[in-house]
């Protein structure tokens, strides 16, 4: 269980605390949600828009790298590029096969 939030974090000066559940191998409290093909298709469209926005709007990748640098990432530009690529590959996977999406768009 997460501790209660007492004061809002300042996103510029305070890093977001790590969520312990993201590093757990067993997540018994994690809910399973069924997502239909229509929702996956819409998600793919949304991720495509986000991917195009991040790639086409000058300077956004550098701003994203700045966020990663502020959070102390040892390779902020690489992390930013990887995040943008993850969005693109996930969108591609959802467009290719909305019933069985896989990372990188493979079958």
N, C-alpha and C positions, 0 to 999 in steps of 0.2 A: 504494500500500500504506500502511496506517495505521501510525503509529509504535507500538511496544509500550507498554502501560500499565505505568507503574512504581509509582504510588501511586493509590489510589482518589480520585476527586474528591469534595469536600464539596459536595453539591448546594445548600447554603444559601449558601456563600461563594464558590464557584468556578463560573463559567459552563462549560457543556459546550462543548468545542471543536467548531468547525464541521467538518463532514465535506466534504472537497473534492469528492467524487463527486456531491454533490447539486447542485452548480452547474456541472458539466461538461455540455457539449452532446453529447458522444460517450462512451458508457460501454461499451467493448468487453468488459470483464470481467463485465458484468451478466448474470446468469442469467435465462433465461426459464422460467417455471413455468406449466404448464397447470392451471387450476382449473376443476373441474366445476360444474355447476349446483347440485348439492347443497351444495357448500362455499360457493358464493356466496349461496345462500339462508340458510345458517347464519350467514355473515358479516353479511348484512343484518339478521338477527334480533339478533345481538350488538350491532351498531351502533345498532339501534333501542333496545335496553335502555340502552346508554351515553347515547344522546341524551336519553331520558326521565330518566335519573338526573341528568344535568348540568342539565337544565331544571327539574326538579321539586324537587330537594333545595336548600333555601335556602342561599345563600351560596357554593355551589360555583363559580359563574361569577366571583364576586369573588376567590375563592382562585386560580382559574386566571389571572385578570388579575394577581394578585400575583406569580405565577410569571413571567409575561411581563414585568412591571415589573422584577423582580429580574434578568432576563436582559438588561435595557436596551432593551426594545422601546419605541419612541417613542409608541405608542398601545396600551397594554396591554389596556384594556377592549375596544377594537375587535378586537384580535387574539384575545382570548378568545371574543368573540361570533362571530367568523368561524370559529374552530375548531369551536365547538358547531354552528354552521349547516352547516359542511362535513360533520360527522358525520351530521347529520339528512338532508341532501340525498343523501349517498352511500347511506344506509340506504334512503331512498325510491327511489332509482334501482335498487338491487338488488331491492327488492320489486316494482317495476313490471315489470322485465325482467331476470331473473337471468342470461339468456344474453348480453345485450348491455347492461351497465350504462353509464350515461353520467352525468357530473356534472349535478346538478340534476334528475335523474329524467326527462329528455327522451328522446325516441325517435330 
